[in-house]
Amino acid sequence: MSKRVSKFMDSTCVAVRGDEHIVFAAYNTDLDAFYVPSPNTRIRAVSNKTVMAYAGDQTGGQDLWQQAVKDRTDMYPQYEDEQGNVAYIANYLFSVLHNSTIIRNGPLSLVSCIVAGFDVGKSYIYKVDKTKVDVIDKVTAVGYEEHTAQNYLNQHCNRTIDELTGIMIALGSLTSKGQTDVKHIEVGVLSKGQPIRMISQNDITDYLCSVPSDSSDEYVIG
C-alpha cells in the first residue's frame, strides 16, 4: 500500500502551449524502462489532434484515457475537425471524474489531468479534475507539488513558445522541485498537423543539462 501511495504522490504533469507546438512533460515513477513506449506512460493521445496527460492513480488514469478514446471513436468521430473538439474532450473527462467521485471514491477520484490540442489550427489547453475544468492560457501543472511547478512555468513562459523553448520550460518545472531522474521523465510534443511525438531519454538527458535554475531567465543550448 505504501508503494502505491508513493507513486501517486510523485506523479506530476505539465503542459506548455505555443501557437505551433504543445509540449507535455511528466514525472512518472511507473515508467517501465524495458518497454518503449512504456505501457504506463502518462502522456496519451486521445486523437491525432488531442492529447491528455494525467497525474495521480495509474489505474484510474489509464481507465480515464481508455474511456476518452472509446468515446471519441464510438460516439463523436465526426467532431474531429470541428471547433470545440479539445473542449469537448476536456468536459467529457470532467464528467467521468465527477460522476465517478459521486458514485464511489475509487481510482478515478485520485486523478487530475491536462487536455490539450488543436482545434481548426489553434492550440488550446484545459486543466481538469473532479471539481472543475479550467481554460489555460499558456502553461499549467497537475499533481505532486503542482504549485511549485506552476510558479516555475509562470516565471519562464513570458516569451514566444517554440518547440525547444517549450521543452526546456516543461523540464525546468519538474527539476525545480527535485524531479531530475531521467528514467522517470517523459516528454511529448504535439505539433500542428502532426500526431504526438515522444522525446527519447537520450535527448531528455541532453536537454536537462541546459535547463535554467529558478533564478535564471537564460537557456544554454548546445
C-alpha positions as CSV (number, residue, x, y, z in Angstrom):
1,M,0.0,0.0,0.0
2,S,2.8,2.5,0.9
3,K,4.4,1.9,-2.5
4,R,1.3,2.8,-4.4
5,V,0.8,6.0,-2.3
6,S,4.4,7.0,-3.0
7,K,3.9,6.6,-6.8
8,F,0.7,8.6,-6.6
9,M,2.3,11.4,-4.7
10,D,5.4,11.5,-7.0
11,S,3.5,12.0,-10.3
12,T,3.4,15.4,-11.9
13,C,2.3,16.5,-15.4
14,V,2.8,19.9,-17.1
15,A,2.0,21.4,-20.4
16,V,3.3,24.4,-22.3
17,R,1.3,25.9,-25.2
18,G,2.7,27.7,-28.2
19,D,1.0,28.6,-31.5
20,E,2.5,25.7,-33.4
21,H,3.5,23.3,-30.7
22,I,2.3,22.0,-27.3
23,V,4.8,20.3,-25.1
24,F,3.9,17.9,-22.3
25,A,6.2,16.6,-19.6
26,A,5.5,14.1,-16.8
27,Y,7.4,12.7,-13.9
28,N,6.3,9.1,-13.7
29,T,7.7,6.6,-11.3
30,D,5.6,3.9,-13.0
31,L,7.6,4.0,-16.3
32,D,8.8,0.6,-17.5
33,A,12.3,1.0,-18.8
34,F,12.1,-2.3,-20.6
35,Y,9.4,-1.2,-23.0
36,V,9.5,1.8,-25.4
37,P,7.0,3.3,-25.3
38,S,6.2,2.3,-21.8
39,P,2.6,0.8,-21.3
40,N,2.4,3.1,-18.2
41,T,3.1,6.4,-19.9
42,R,1.1,9.3,-18.5
43,I,1.1,11.2,-21.8
44,R,-1.6,9.7,-24.1
45,A,-3.1,10.6,-27.5
46,V,-6.9,10.7,-27.4
47,S,-6.9,11.6,-31.1
48,N,-4.5,12.8,-33.8
49,K,-5.1,16.4,-32.6
50,T,-5.7,16.0,-28.8
51,V,-3.5,14.6,-26.0
52,M,-4.2,14.1,-22.3
53,A,-1.6,13.9,-19.6
54,Y,-2.6,12.7,-16.1
55,A,-1.3,12.7,-12.6
56,G,-2.4,10.6,-9.7
57,D,-3.5,6.9,-9.6
58,Q,-2.1,5.0,-12.5
59,T,-5.0,2.6,-12.8
60,G,-7.5,5.5,-12.7
61,G,-5.5,7.4,-15.3
62,Q,-5.4,4.5,-17.7
63,D,-9.1,4.0,-17.3
64,L,-9.8,7.7,-17.9
65,W,-7.7,7.7,-21.1
66,Q,-9.4,4.5,-22.4
67,Q,-12.9,6.0,-21.8
68,A,-11.8,9.1,-23.7
69,V,-10.6,7.1,-26.7
70,K,-13.7,5.0,-26.7
71,D,-16.0,8.0,-26.6
72,R,-14.1,9.7,-29.5
73,T,-14.0,6.5,-31.6
74,D,-17.6,5.3,-31.0
75,M,-19.7,8.3,-30.3
76,Y,-18.2,11.5,-31.8
77,P,-15.7,10.9,-34.5
78,Q,-17.4,13.5,-36.7
79,Y,-16.2,16.2,-34.3
80,E,-12.6,15.6,-35.0
81,D,-12.2,18.5,-37.5
82,E,-14.7,20.9,-35.9
83,Q,-14.2,23.8,-33.5
84,G,-14.7,22.7,-29.9
85,N,-13.0,19.3,-30.2
86,V,-10.5,19.8,-27.4
87,A,-13.1,21.5,-25.2
88,Y,-15.5,18.6,-25.7
89,I,-12.9,16.0,-24.6
90,A,-12.0,18.1,-21.5
91,N,-15.6,18.4,-20.5
92,Y,-16.2,14.7,-21.2
93,L,-13.3,13.8,-18.9
94,F,-14.6,16.1,-16.2
95,S,-18.0,14.4,-16.3
96,V,-16.3,11.0,-16.0
97,L,-14.2,12.1,-13.0
98,H,-17.1,14.0,-11.3
99,N,-19.6,11.2,-11.7
100,S,-17.2,8.5,-10.6
101,T,-16.5,10.5,-7.4
102,I,-20.2,10.8,-6.7
103,I,-20.8,7.1,-7.1
104,R,-17.7,5.9,-5.2
105,N,-14.2,7.1,-4.3
106,G,-12.3,4.7,-6.5
107,P,-9.1,5.2,-8.5
108,L,-10.6,7.9,-10.7
109,S,-11.1,10.1,-7.7
110,L,-7.3,10.3,-7.4
111,V,-6.7,11.5,-10.9
112,S,-6.3,15.0,-12.4
113,C,-5.3,15.7,-16.0
114,I,-4.4,18.2,-18.7
115,V,-6.1,18.1,-22.1
116,A,-4.5,20.0,-24.9
117,G,-4.6,20.0,-28.7
118,F,-5.6,21.9,-31.9
119,D,-9.0,23.0,-33.0
120,V,-9.1,24.3,-36.6
121,G,-5.4,25.1,-36.4
122,K,-5.5,26.9,-33.0
123,S,-3.9,25.4,-29.8
124,Y,-5.8,25.0,-26.5
125,I,-5.1,23.7,-23.0
126,Y,-7.6,22.7,-20.3
127,K,-6.9,21.6,-16.7
128,V,-9.4,19.0,-15.5
129,D,-10.1,17.4,-12.1
130,K,-13.2,16.0,-10.4
131,T,-14.4,19.5,-9.4
132,K,-14.0,21.7,-12.5
133,V,-12.5,22.4,-15.9
134,D,-10.2,25.4,-16.3
135,V,-9.3,27.1,-19.6
136,I,-5.5,27.7,-19.5
137,D,-3.6,30.5,-21.3
138,K,-0.1,29.1,-21.9
139,V,1.1,26.8,-19.1
140,T,-0.3,24.5,-16.4
141,A,0.7,21.8,-14.0
142,V,-1.2,19.0,-12.1
143,G,-0.1,16.5,-9.5
144,Y,2.6,16.4,-6.8
145,E,3.6,19.9,-5.7
146,E,1.9,21.4,-8.7
147,H,2.1,24.9,-7.3
148,T,5.9,24.8,-7.3
149,A,5.9,23.6,-10.9
150,Q,3.3,26.3,-11.8
151,N,5.4,29.0,-10.3
152,Y,8.3,28.0,-12.4
153,L,6.1,27.8,-15.5
154,N,4.7,31.2,-14.9
155,Q,8.2,32.7,-14.4
156,H,9.5,31.4,-17.7
157,C,6.5,31.4,-20.1
158,N,6.7,35.1,-20.9
159,R,8.3,34.5,-24.3
160,T,7.5,33.1,-27.7
161,I,7.0,29.3,-27.2
162,D,8.6,27.3,-30.0
163,E,9.3,23.5,-29.6
164,L,12.7,23.8,-28.0
165,T,11.7,26.6,-25.6
166,G,8.6,24.6,-24.6
167,I,10.6,21.5,-23.8
168,M,13.1,23.5,-21.7
169,I,10.4,25.2,-19.7
170,A,8.5,22.0,-19.1
171,L,11.6,20.1,-17.9
172,G,12.6,23.1,-15.8
173,S,9.3,22.9,-14.0
174,L,10.0,19.3,-13.0
175,T,13.6,19.9,-11.9
176,S,12.6,22.9,-9.9
177,K,11.0,20.6,-7.4
178,G,13.7,17.9,-7.5
179,Q,12.3,15.6,-10.1
180,T,15.5,15.0,-12.0
181,D,15.8,11.3,-12.6
182,V,15.7,10.9,-16.4
183,K,14.4,7.4,-16.2
184,H,11.2,8.7,-14.7
185,I,10.7,11.7,-17.1
186,E,8.7,11.6,-20.3
187,V,8.2,14.4,-22.8
188,G,5.9,14.6,-25.7
189,V,5.4,17.2,-28.4
190,L,2.1,17.8,-30.3
191,S,2.8,19.9,-33.3
192,K,0.1,21.4,-35.5
193,G,-1.0,18.8,-38.2
194,Q,1.1,16.0,-36.6
195,P,0.5,13.2,-34.1
196,I,2.2,13.3,-30.7
197,R,5.9,12.6,-30.8
198,M,7.7,11.3,-27.7
199,I,11.2,12.5,-27.0
200,S,13.9,9.9,-26.3
201,Q,15.6,9.6,-23.0
202,N,18.9,10.4,-24.5
203,D,17.6,13.7,-25.8
204,I,15.9,14.4,-22.5
205,T,19.2,13.9,-20.8
206,D,20.8,16.4,-23.1
207,Y,18.0,18.9,-22.6
208,L,18.3,18.6,-18.8
209,C,21.9,19.8,-19.0
210,S,20.7,23.2,-20.3
211,V,17.7,23.8,-18.1
212,P,17.9,27.1,-16.2
213,S,17.6,27.4,-12.5
214,D,14.6,29.2,-10.9
215,S,16.6,32.5,-10.7
216,S,17.8,32.3,-14.3
217,D,16.0,33.6,-17.4
218,E,18.5,32.2,-19.9
219,Y,18.9,28.9,-21.6
220,V,22.3,27.4,-22.6
221,I,21.7,25.3,-25.7
222,G,24.3,23.1,-27.3
